[in-house]
């Protein structure tokens, strides 16, 4: 064992596990994660107010990224809006959730799930697309214009 009298040079240095740096910490990834840019709840609330949403209106979120969905929910709650989280729902359950919404925010990669319920809705709410791949009504572009 090593004691107080042991010189530092005689103590063996710890070995880093495979794939880690000298300090034992994994190196950072070079490319960012696939998720979109972070959403600020305050900026999102200003965008929703500009869209004409007022207290008591319902907004449906078809967003799978929990961090983005929570930021959107916080921003919408500041205005007194009802938020319907529809992540993971398909078919009839998705159609029922969308039926009372004034606005829908959907991930672009969930377009097929949204299109599958198009014939089941009596009134189609306004739709904004979230994330990469949106050609029109892109939420990312609208929020970046507010910066």
N, C-alpha and C positions, 0 to 999 in steps of 0.2 A: 504494500500500500504506500501511498505517497503522504508525506507529512509536511509540517511547516518548514522543515529544514531542507526539503528536496529542491534542487535547482530547477527552474522552469524549463531549461533546455532538455532535461531528462524525461519530462512528461510527454508521452506520445500524443500527437495531434489527432483529433477525431477525423474519421474518414467520411467523406460525403457519399451518400447513396448514388447508385447509377442514375444518370440523367439529371443530376442536380449540380449546382455550382459549388464553389469551394466553401461557401457558408452553409450549405445544406438546403438552400432555398431553390425551388424550381425556377428556371428562367421564365421571363414573361413571354407571352406569345407575340409574334411580330404583327400579325393582322388582328384587327378588332373583332369582337364577337359579331355574329350575323344579325343581331337585333338592331333596330333602328336607333336613331339618336335619342338621348334621354329627353323626357317630356317634363317641363316645369308646370306644376299645377296652377300657378298664378297666370302664366301665359295661356294655358289651356282654358282657364276661366274667362280671360279677356276675349279669346277667340270665340267661345261659346256665346258670350254676351253679344258679340258682333254678328253672330249668326241669327240672332233674334230669339234665342232660348231664354225663357224666364222661369221663375220659381213655379214648381208644380209640373213642368213638362217632363216627359220621360225620354231618356237616352239609352239606347241599347248598345252595349259593348261586346263585339265579337272579336276579342283580342286575346291571344294566347299568352303573350308575355306578361307575367304577373306584375312586374315592376311598372311597365307602361300602363297597364290596366288600373293599378292603384293610383298612379299619378293622375290619370284621367278622372278617376272616381273622386279624388280629393278636389280637383279643380271644379268638377261639375257640382259637387256638394256645396261648395262655397256659394253657388248661385241658388241653392235650394232645389236643384233638379233631382228627379228620381233616376237612379242608375240601375239598369238591368244588365247583369253580367251573364253573358250567354256562352262563354268559352266551354267547349266540350259538348254543346248541345247540337243535335242534328234532327232533321225531319220535323215531326209534329211539335216536339218540344221547342225547337227553334222558331217555328212559325208562331206559336202561342206567345213566345217572348217578344217577338218583333211586332205583334199585332197592335199594341198600344203605344209604340214608340213614336216620337216626333222626329227623331234623328237616329241613324245607325252609324256606328263607327266600326268598320270591319277590316281585319288584316287582309292584305292583297292575296296572300296564299290561301285564304279561306273563301275565295270567290265562288268556288264550285258548291260549297255548302250553302252559301247565300242564294245562289242561282237555283238550287234544288227546291227552295221554298217559295219561289216567286209566284207560282200559281195559287198558292194557299192564302195569300194576303188579300184582304179587301181593299186596303189603302196602303200604298207604298210610301214609307217614310223617306226623308232625304237621306242620302248615303254619302259618307266620306270614307276613303280608303286610307289605311294606315300601313306604313312600311314600304319597302322597295317593290317596284313593279306596278305602281299605280300610274296610269296614263293621265287620268283626269280626276278631279276632286281629291287631290292628294293632301292629306292632313299634314304630312311632313313639310310640304312646300308652303302651305298656309301658315304654319307655325314659324317657319324660318323667315317669312316675310315680316312677321311681327317683331323680330329681334332687333 
